[in-house]
Amino acid sequence: MSRPRDRRIDRLRDLLQRSGFYVTATSGVRPSSFDLAARRDATLLLLKILKNIDALDPEEAARLLELGRVFPAVVLLIGERSGASDLESGVVYTRYGVPIVSEGTLQEYLEKAFPPFLYASPGGIFARIDGERLRFLRLARGLSLGSLAAVGGVSRRAIQLYEEGQGAEASVVQRIEAYLDAPIVVPIELFSPAPKSEPRAPSRASKKGEGQRGGESPRLPTGDALRDGVFDQLDGMGLEVTVTIRAPFDAVARAREILLTGVGSLRTAAHRAEVLQGIARVAEGHAMFVVRETVHRPSIGGLPILNVTELRRLRGPEELLDDLTEREGP
């Protein structure tokens, strides 16, 4: 019998597929920072599914945001509850910079093209005001700031701030919209990339030597000689390498295309092959697994397998990607 969490993941996978997404799950590899990867056109999503969103801790959120940055992808957490309360439909929540919605909110967004308009913030539920529209409607009806403030039950200064685009409490918005008989809020685009002001997770890796150029710390060793040797080799090829934690892959490297890299034994490669290949297809990139053992076949389940000696013979990212393309087969 499947577990409730697995059933939620299956429902969300079906929802995304019905909505035109190509989807793959990470259920074959645990633990993982995300449960589903999905792409539709230029939109790449990484979804985490939790019953209670309070289970998301700062480190897990940081890993999710870092993956969203390096792919790049839109990160979204799908939850049911916060503490003892159900998540409200049509409301976007946030924990440690990660946007969160209920399954129902996502379903309305995908199947009915109905975006959420509300967001949770300390102090209550708010909506972002279309300031120019509010000002136009107020002036068109000959209303002063004070008159509209009385309708909303707020100060004149609050109406001025709303007309500058500041958010307002949902109850205030309802009163003003009912009086004006017109909408004044801005929908929330769930699949928009996080704004540049969004807090970023601290990177556990950077391109070798980047600490001197960009002020970031150089990539720290993992303590595993095989992994560190592989990452150093990719660095030496000129790829930007980000080491990952609690992911189906051990690093994300980037040349002209994204490259998901696993490192370990042939047994581990066989276990991760389907998931790695699925994520690589969704991300429209490549995946490979590097092992120390002698390799007797070019791939496992379509996942290219290289031993460390073969990797050292490749002189640059173009040669590496060409080699992987041959190993992937038709």
Secondary structure, 3 states (H helix, E strand, C coil): CCCHHHHHHHHHHHHHHHCCCEEEECCCCCCCCCCEEEEECCEEEEEEECCEHHHCCHHHHHHHHHHHHHCCCEEEEEECEECCEECCCCEEEEECCEEEEEHHHHHHHHHCCCCCCEEEECCEEEEEECHHHHHHHHHHCCCCHHHHHHHHCCCHHHHHHHHCCCEEEHHHHHHHHHHHCCCCECCCCCCCCCCCCCCCCCCCCCCCCHHHHHCCCCCCCCCCHHHHHHHHHHHHCCCEEEECCCCCCCEEEECCCEEEEEEECHHHHHHHHHHHHHHHHHCCCEEEEEECCCCCCCEECCEEEEEHHHHHHCCCHHHHHHHHHHHHCC
